[in-house]
Structure formats: C-alpha cells, structure tokens
Amino acid sequence: MDQTKIIAHRGSKGTHPENTLEAVKEAVRVRSDGIEIDVHLSLDKELIVIHDETIDRTTNGKGSIQNLTLAELKQFDAGSWYSPEYSNCRIPTLQEIFCFLEKVDYKGLVNIELKTDKFSYPGIEEKVVAFVAEKNWPFTVEYSSFNYQTLIQLKILDDTCKIALLFKEHGENKTFLNLNIPVNMWHPKLSWFKSISPFQVPELPVRVWTINKSEDLQFCFRKQVAGVITDYPQKALEMRDKWQNEGE
C-alpha cells in the first residue's frame, strides 16, 4: 500500500504564520512529504509568496500585491497577526523559500499554487517556469491553480511540468485540459471526494484539501488517497504513522 503523502498547507499554517519562511521551516522540521505555497506577482514583477491578493489579513499593512513593490512589501510585519513572537516575520519571495529548501537539502515535493483566479498577473507563468528552471533543485516541483488557463500556459512553457487541478464542491474532474494537455492529479475539496460514489473511482491521483480534523484524516487514510494537504503536518504525520503501524 502506498503511503498517503502529507503536504504542509502554506507551510505549517496551523502552527505558524502562513506562507512565511518560519512556517516552511516548521514543515521541514516535522519532515513533511510536501509543502504547498501560494504565489502572486508584485508591482515590480517579483514572485511573492502569500495567499491573499492583498496584505490586509496577514500583515499590519494594507494594499494589493500587484500595486506594491517588493521593497514596500518587505516593510510590513507578516507575523504578529498570528502571534507577537513572530513580529519579525516578513513576506517571503519564491526565491527565498527555494533557497532555504535548497540549503537544508529538502527532498520532498513543493507545490506552487499560482493565485491567478482573481488577477491574471500577466507574465507570472513565464516568471515561475524560468525561475524553477534556473537550478537543479533537490526537491520536486509541481503546480496547481484554480485558473485552468494558467495550467495550460505552464504546460505550453514546459511540457514536462506536472499540473494539478484545484476544485471545490463541483468537481471539474477532467483528465485533459485540452487534447494535448493531460492532467497529472486532482486537488479537490474533501466534500467533493466524500460525495462521489464507490463506483466513481478517480482516474488520477487525488490530494484532498484542507484536512485538519482527526476523523477526516482517518477517512483519507482509509481511502488511500495519494495525499492530504493539511494545516497541521506534524499531527497528520503522527496519525498516518500510527494508522499504518497498526495495520489498518
């Protein structure tokens, strides 16, 4: 039986300020199989790791990523909203995250979600593919997005890259984006996965998000999904190892 991979959502979102270097460090420390991060494009065309289109929720500042430069973004505190002990956290770039993972020789998966479902960020696909191609990173890189045109563009730029379809309750569970572009995996919301009948066996590997409750983790392990994307990777890893050691 293949192990269900544990993918740390926005780093270790449940225990550290999401999408910060500190959250990614925690995901590495607990030996997560994968790390999921979100990427936007700043005003000066830098690849910025943050979930929202604005900095309002996760920093002490306000404004849209697309209207702020990297230097401006770096001025804001990206950790105190979570806990005062993280007041030194700053919004990281994709380069900063990758360089840290290279330094510690991380061997897992890095899932880059391109956040182009609200703003298209012209040129972001080219920037990401070019950056990833700069080095032979020690980890595996895969891409996901709710914007399927972004996934098509990524495959046009690099036909060897792996792409995952993100979807919610109403699954767009396609196996091809068009005649020439196969999908590598599905990233559905748990409610979709629970709604399919036993006869609707997924044709592709499934990684379900965002799985935090013990009963939901157990459900996914029982169904032998390819992966779970979770805010609490340490908890999920401990549960998975206990589940498998007990021979369930």
SVG drawing of the C-alpha trace seen along z (x, -y; Angstrom):
<svg xmlns="http://www.w3.org/2000/svg" viewBox="-22 -51 45 56">
<polyline fill="none" stroke="black" stroke-width="0.4" points="0.0,0.0 1.4,-3.4 1.7,-5.9 -0.6,-8.9 1.7,-11.9 1.4,-14.7 1.6,-18.1 2.0,-21.1 -0.6,-23.8 1.0,-27.2 3.9,-25.8 2.6,-24.7 -0.3,-27.1 -1.9,-25.9 1.2,-26.4 3.0,-29.3 2.1,-32.4 1.1,-31.0 3.3,-31.3 6.2,-32.6 9.8,-31.2 9.0,-30.3 6.0,-28.1 8.1,-26.5 10.9,-25.8 8.4,-24.0 7.1,-21.9 10.7,-20.8 11.4,-20.2 8.5,-17.8 9.5,-16.0 6.5,-16.8 6.4,-14.9 5.4,-18.1 4.9,-21.8 2.2,-23.9 2.8,-27.6 0.9,-30.4 2.5,-32.8 1.5,-36.3 3.3,-38.9 4.3,-42.3 4.3,-45.6 7.9,-45.2 7.3,-41.7 8.8,-39.8 7.3,-36.3 5.7,-36.9 4.7,-34.0 1.3,-35.0 -2.2,-33.6 -4.4,-36.6 -4.4,-39.2 -4.0,-41.8 -1.7,-42.1 -4.6,-43.2 -5.3,-39.9 -1.8,-38.6 0.2,-41.8 0.0,-45.1 -0.4,-46.9 -3.0,-47.3 -2.9,-47.1 -2.9,-44.8 0.2,-42.7 0.0,-43.9 0.2,-47.5 3.2,-47.2 6.9,-46.7 9.0,-44.0 10.7,-46.7 7.3,-48.1 6.0,-44.6 9.1,-43.9 8.3,-46.8 5.3,-45.0 5.1,-42.7 3.7,-39.4 3.6,-37.5 2.2,-39.5 -1.4,-38.9 -0.7,-35.2 1.3,-35.7 3.5,-38.5 6.5,-36.2 6.5,-36.3 6.8,-40.1 10.0,-39.7 8.3,-37.7 8.3,-39.2 6.5,-38.3 9.0,-36.0 9.8,-35.7 9.7,-32.4 13.4,-32.7 13.9,-33.0 11.7,-29.9 13.5,-27.8 17.0,-28.9 16.2,-27.9 14.9,-24.5 18.0,-24.0 20.2,-24.9 18.6,-22.2 18.6,-19.8 14.9,-19.2 13.9,-16.1 10.1,-16.4 7.5,-18.0 7.0,-21.7 3.5,-22.5 3.4,-26.1 -0.2,-27.3 -0.4,-30.2 -3.1,-32.6 -4.4,-33.8 -8.1,-33.1 -8.8,-36.7 -6.0,-38.6 -4.3,-37.1 -0.9,-38.6 0.3,-38.7 3.7,-37.0 3.6,-35.2 3.7,-31.7 6.8,-32.7 8.5,-34.1 7.7,-31.0 8.8,-28.5 12.0,-30.4 12.9,-30.7 12.3,-26.9 14.5,-26.1 17.4,-28.1 18.7,-25.3 18.5,-21.6 16.7,-21.8 16.9,-18.9 13.1,-18.8 10.3,-18.1 8.2,-21.0 4.6,-20.7 2.0,-23.4 -1.7,-23.9 -4.2,-26.6 -8.0,-27.3 -7.3,-29.1 -7.0,-26.3 -5.7,-28.8 -2.7,-29.2 -2.1,-25.5 -2.4,-25.3 0.1,-28.1 2.5,-26.3 2.4,-23.2 3.0,-25.2 6.1,-26.7 7.3,-23.4 5.5,-20.3 7.4,-18.2 5.9,-20.0 3.3,-18.3 -0.1,-20.1 -2.9,-19.6 -6.5,-20.8 -7.9,-22.6 -11.6,-22.4 -14.2,-22.7 -17.7,-21.1 -18.5,-20.9 -15.6,-18.9 -14.2,-19.7 -12.6,-16.3 -11.0,-16.4 -8.2,-14.2 -7.2,-16.5 -7.3,-20.3 -7.4,-20.0 -6.5,-17.3 -2.8,-17.8 -2.5,-18.6 -3.1,-15.7 -3.7,-16.5 -1.4,-14.8 -3.6,-14.9 -6.7,-16.3 -6.7,-18.5 -10.4,-18.5 -12.1,-19.8 -13.0,-17.0 -16.7,-17.5 -16.3,-16.6 -14.3,-13.5 -16.9,-12.3 -19.7,-12.9 -18.5,-10.5 -20.0,-7.0 -17.7,-4.0 -18.1,-3.2 -16.6,-6.6 -13.0,-5.6 -10.8,-8.6 -8.8,-8.1 -5.9,-10.2 -4.1,-10.6 -6.1,-12.6 -4.7,-15.0 -7.5,-16.4 -7.6,-19.8 -7.6,-21.1 -7.7,-18.1 -7.2,-19.0 -9.7,-17.0 -8.7,-13.6 -11.8,-11.9 -11.2,-13.5 -7.5,-12.4 -8.6,-8.8 -11.2,-8.9 -8.5,-9.9 -6.0,-7.3 -8.7,-4.6 -9.5,-5.7 -5.7,-5.6 -5.7,-9.0 -2.4,-10.0 -2.1,-12.9 -3.7,-15.2 -3.0,-19.0 -3.1,-20.0 -2.5,-23.0 -1.1,-20.6 1.5,-18.4 3.1,-17.1 -0.3,-15.9 -1.1,-14.3 2.3,-12.6 1.9,-11.1 -1.6,-9.9 -0.6,-8.4 2.3,-6.5 0.2,-5.2 -2.5,-4.2 -0.1,-2.2 1.8,-0.7 -1.5,0.7 -2.0,2.3 -5.3,0.5"/>
</svg>
